[in-house]
Amino acid sequence: MIIVPVYNEEPAILRRTLKALRGAGARILVVDDGSHPAVEVAVSPDVILLRHSVNLGQGAALETGMAFARKDQFVDILVHFDADGQHFPSDIANLLAPLFKGEADIVFGSRFMRQADRLRIPPMRRLILQLGRIFNRVVTSIQMTDAHIGLRALNRRAFERISLRENRMAYATELLWQVHKHELRWHEVPVAVVYTPYSRAKGQSSWNAFTIVGDIFLRIIYR
Amino acid sequence: MEPIQLLLIIAQIAIALVYLKLTRYRFGTVLFLATLLLFGVLAVYDPDSTTVIANYLGVERGADLLLYATVICFCGALVAIYGKFRKLDEQHTGVIRELALLRQILERNEDA
């Protein structure tokens, strides 16, 4: 099952993302995180729509998707996939390979494992991500090549143990915390991300890094 | 007694009573509030008495001691209120999530 959190996404972009994902042959779970106007997608047995009444944040949308999957005994693997067209559905197969081989419980995409993918990232964003990677290393003890990428895959063992409490973008660091806490086996695979003017406008601003650091410190204080 | 002293004492007692009612007269809270109220009333009725305590603690003026205590109490209240706010926020998220899941079940059943 592929979870696609959506908030005020351009309908044409969302349609294109969902159309591309249909080719992956998995069920798609769209979580509308309180968009205005509400997301309109053609619901079918393969496309499920969950709707938050108010906007909570990407972490909350993913947790809602995982809560849905926990109750569905037929879901063995979950993929988190951004709706803004940044990711390539063809990368999903790479994410799933370590799960199928039983080598990992959670697999993260990384934009820093291949030179070509790394160079696609705008320089300022690259710097912020590397600082984020160091921050994650300090607070979670997990050393990864990338930070805060929305493309990852989890097996049932992982999504039954992981429970996100951070509603907004700090969830990505919290998720690593939980990977460490539950001793989940993790893996990284190279993935490509395309930065379009739309995705850059829609995505996180570099200043948001400070909000994430603040949220994590507050989480440490108010566990 | 000056009119302002009377007003301040009445205000302190009123705040303490409202707080007590909100916390349903728990013993610990009653004891804490009674002590705080006693010091508060004393500080208003006889301001010089705070200087005695201040000198004992190494502070020159009673007014300074009151200012320090107020700042600490304010910060403490802020931390406690923010903790409650976070808890409420998590509960709010939980309700929205349950609603989203229930709505999906309802819509699925309607379609069926």
Interface residues (C-beta under 8 A of the other chain):
Chain A: V31 V43 I48 L49 L50 R51 H52 S53 V54 L56 A60 E63 T64 A67 F68 K71 R165 N167 L218 Y222
Chain B: Y82 G83 R86 D89 E90 T93 I96 R97 L99 A100 L101 R103 Q104 E107 D111
